[in-house]
Every structure is written in structure tokens, then in C-alpha cells.
Amino acid sequence: MRAGAFVYPWDVVGDPAAPGRLADLGLASVTLASAYHSTRALTPRHPAHRIVTAEHAAVLYPPDPARWSGRALRPYEAGEWAPGNAYGEAGRALADAGLEVHTWVVLAHNSRLGAERPETSVVNAYGDRYPWAPCIAQPDVVAYLVDLAAEAAVRPGAAGTELESCGWYGLAHLHAHDKTAGVPLGDRAQYLMSLCFCPSCRQGYEDGGVDPDALAAAVRGALEPVWAGGAAGEAGEVGDFGAFDEPVLAWRTRTARALQEAAVGAVRAAAPPGFRVLLHADPVAYRCGANVGTDPGHVLAVADGVVTPAASVGPFGDAARPESVLAANFGVVSGMGGSPGTLAEDAKRAGADGATELRLYHAGLASDADLASVAEALRALG
């Protein structure tokens, strides 16, 4: 089974041994970040540093001035953590080592955009803004994300792309000194806390026959058992959301589908023949985040395939066409909850569910011991 691993440009640039080390793991490809959110990342083997702090969401290559000139929403360039064309430099080194390079493009997750242009952000039912989550119901945001997808995906030498957070983003987000775990939130509460009430979303609800003020009140009422604690709060359970559920989810699903169709179309229009487009996806439609909620049949009709957590492969397998790519994503960093020691067994189970490829998160963050386990597993898998 083909295996690819996620990598940052700063894992490779300045470390001449990195491409060969990755190739020696038995990887067929790498998914190299070309547009990424803010992060603080460990680089355990780099000869020049151990910690890289990416201060804000940025493209890791020089953006095209002609594309972005005069536009209010435009990508930010990276600072010293990825200067110049860091993506291009890393991509060439990886290709020279015999690895197929795919771009890794993060879309609707950008804290700097939300800080500088707060009107672009998701607003919850209490009026709180989520500056890390651009609202995909806003036409200007969609236009920005679609053009970013095309530019960041189709980089020189890339054989394909993987689009992350190409849909709704919401409450779930690791933030600086995060203090949001005091009350447990289950899936349903996370969804309600992720519903947006910006002007574009309010109009969308109205167009679907839903009073946005009544909807916001219903959301707040449904969440009261969570904030009150007790058995319901501990289970993350919510109260009755009633007749709002179906029309709200239907509108959000249509909105996400429109972005996905536009982004994939723009990438294909800019890409050479044979360029492969995958979406990071979840088979549960209401989920938000890096793996966006989708309908498996729809997303596999739009894109060439998906990257999804290994536990979620099954529903995509049921909807897959013979040519669909189903990449099961496994954490291989022990310190982040991954299990590289069981990778071979886990990959076989994912294959039985329909997975056609593996994705390994994350070759740059993993320890030497973790990488040794990965290499052993890939040899066992053949």
C-alpha cells in the first residue's frame, strides 16, 4: 500500500540529510505544506534548530502579485520560519531523493486574517467571534479561499494536492494557552457552538425559512444543560434543538459543497493533466475542522479522493468508485498520541475497510524511534 507522510518545508530546508532519511522510510510520497496555519513545531533532527515558531498563517512560497493586487483578502507571506520560496526549495530536494511531492494546503483556518479582518470570522450564537475560522458563507472569503487553493496547490513539480479545512471551521481549535476544556463538549455541543451567525449566515438561514434570532435562542437554550454541568454536561449532551436541525444542516452542507466544488474546480483548471486533488474529510456532515464534514458520495464525485482518519475510512469505502483514493491518516508521533508500533496491523485493518493509501502524521515531528517503527511497518506491509 502506498504510503505518504506530512512534512513542513523547515524540516527539509537546511538539513541535507532529511530527503534521504524520508526516502529510506519506504515512503512513496510526501505531502509538503505550501499554505499553513500558525504553529510551534519541534524539529528533533535539524542541524540548526529544534523549535520553529510559525507566527501566523502564511503561504510558504512567494505569492503571485498579479493574482492578489488590490484585493482586501490576500495571503500573508511567511517570516523567518520559511523565508523566500521555502516550499520550492524543500520540494526540489525531496523530488531529487525520488519522492513524489504533493502540496498540503490549509484553507479555512487563519487566525491572522480573523484578527486583522474580524468581519470575516465565524460568530457563534452568543456573539463571540472565532478569529481562527473564516466564515465560508461570505462571498469575499470564498473568492479568497478558491484562489488560494489554486495557487498554493499547483506549485512547480507537484503531482497533486491535499486540501485541508475546505469547509466549515468552528469551535475546536488549539489556541495559545487554551482554557476551554473546563466543561466537556460532545459532538453535538461542538456543532452547536460552531454554528455561525455573521450577516451572511443569518441571511442564509432566512433564505432557508429559519429565523436567525429564534435559531440563536434555540442554540443557547439547547446548550444550557452543558453549561449547568451534572450528568448531561459531563456527557456533552445538549437539549432539544427541534425543527431547526434539518434546515440548518442542509444549508450548511450546501454552502460547504459549493466551496469544495469551486476550490477543486479552480485547482483542476490551473493544474496539468493527471494532477490529483484530495480533500481532508470526515464522513459525518456536521463536523467542522481540519477534516471537514462531507457526504462521502458527493465528495468522492467532486475530488479524486479523501484523506481521513483511519477510523473513518469505512463510510468512504462504501461510496468509493474504483478510481477513488482513500488515504487513511495515522498518527505516528508517540508523544502526540500516535501509535507507530502498531502501524502495520492498523494499516491492514484500514485496508480491509477500503483504504487504498496511507498518510502518516508527521514525519518531521516524529522521534528517531518513531521513524524506525514506521520504516519497520512499511517494510512489513510491502
Disulfide bonds with the S-S distance in Angstrom:
none
